[in-house]
Every structure is written in C-alpha cells, then in structure tokens.
Amino acid sequence: MLEYDFMRTAFIAGGLVAIIAGSVGFFLVLRNLTFAGHALSHVGFAGATGSVLMGTSPLWGLLAFTLAAAVAMGLLGDRLRGRDVAVGIVLSLALGFGVLFLYLYSTHATQATAILFGNVLGVDLETLRDLCMLTGVSLGALAFISRPLLFATLAPELAEAKGVSLWLVSVLFLVVVAVAVAEAAQVVGVLLVFALMVGPAATSLRLTSHIGLAIGAAVLLALAETWLGIALAYITDWPTSFWIALLSCTAYFLSLTRRAKLVARG
C-alpha cells in the first residue's frame, strides 16, 4: 500500500497529528479539560464550513474559530463552570451555523463528510505542509509552557504563590489545544476529535503514573491507533475514522480491565 503517493502522505499526516494529539491530550486529561476539546471541535465546525463557503481551505477556517473560542474560554476561566446549559446552547448554535453554511454550499456533499468525519486519505501536499508547520509550532509552544503548566495543574495554589500566572498558562494551553483540535479534525473529523485526543491520553494514565512515561505512552498509542487505522481502512475500505475510534476505545477499555485485575490482586 506504500507504493501509492496518497497512502504515504496519509501516514505522514496521520503521524504528525497523532504526535501533537497525544502530547496535548495528556495535559487535557490531566487538567480535566476534556470538555474543552469537544467544545472547540464543535465551534471549529462552523469555521470549517464557513471557509468552504468562501472558497478557502477548511483547515484555516477551523483553526481561526477554534483559536477565537480557546482565547474566550481562557479569558472566562472559572466563570464557565456551572454554566453547562449556556455553553451547550452556544455549541448548538455553532453547529447550526455549520449546517447552514453547508446548506448554502450544496455543490459537494462529500465536503461535509470530510469535515465531520475526516479524510486523511485525501490530504494533499499543501495541507501536509500546513500540518508540518502547525505541529512544529504547537510542540514548541507546549514545550515552552510545559513546566509551569504541569506545576499549575498539580499544585495550582503553590504555583500561584510562586508567581505563576494561572490565567496566562490556561489561555496559552487552550490556544495550543485549539491548534491540536484543528489538526486532529483533518484525520478523524470534528465529531471524533475526542477519540484521538482523549482516548490515548486517558489510556496512558491508566497504565502509568509517571509523567514522562505517560506522555510517551499517549503519543505512542495515538501513533499506533492512527497508523493501524489507516492500514485497516486500506485493507477493508471502511472509514479511517471508524477504525481509529474503535482502536482508541478498545485500548481504553483494555486498560480498565488491566487496572481492575491489578486492584483485585492487591
């Protein structure tokens, strides 16, 4: 299957997305912000479909909307807590606008499927270059804030007392999450971002409590699930997103089984 250019491109694109999704997803799960990834993908849907309507790349529209939403969420901070109804209504409105934009752009129905569920096999060289750039910037930003981010996550009161700006760390991290969501949507679509960003990270935290090992495990799991999903999609002609979601859920439930057995033995 690697004889085909589009398959080689898919594996490279999937690998880039898996690396950033596993790295960012670890901190997302550790900070109990999994809802943020889900929310940003919904908001990004409107941006992606709006870009299609204007004739530009869905990736950049998705990125613009997720970045704007991430900054807004970071600025609001704790004021978002306890407002599930209001947040849910805003997310529904974003999805509604996305549906409207798709309705107005009725030329290609396949475009809607690609945005909703991803199409890594259709990634072109221009999008691949964009993914390379975004991955490099995101990893650099995450490495830059990783120490204060980890400090603020595990001991927020102590971190604030030591002069760490919890508000600034939160905003910067959500910006990195926004970029990761925009990238992950290229592989699994906006509806299944949760599977690639949260699944491997949640599984790794079930396997080890060591921070370094958990991050490494999250990245390796994301890579394995993505590449195996692409290979299975080529063999079976079933959607790549389905296989990635299935592998992600299977790995997580197997980790739950392993933890239950260890507890029973202890």
Summary of the structure (lengths in Angstrom):
residues: 266
radius of gyration: 18.4
end to end distance: 46.1
largest distance: 60.2
contacts: 935
relative contact order: 0.17
helix: 86%
strand: 0%
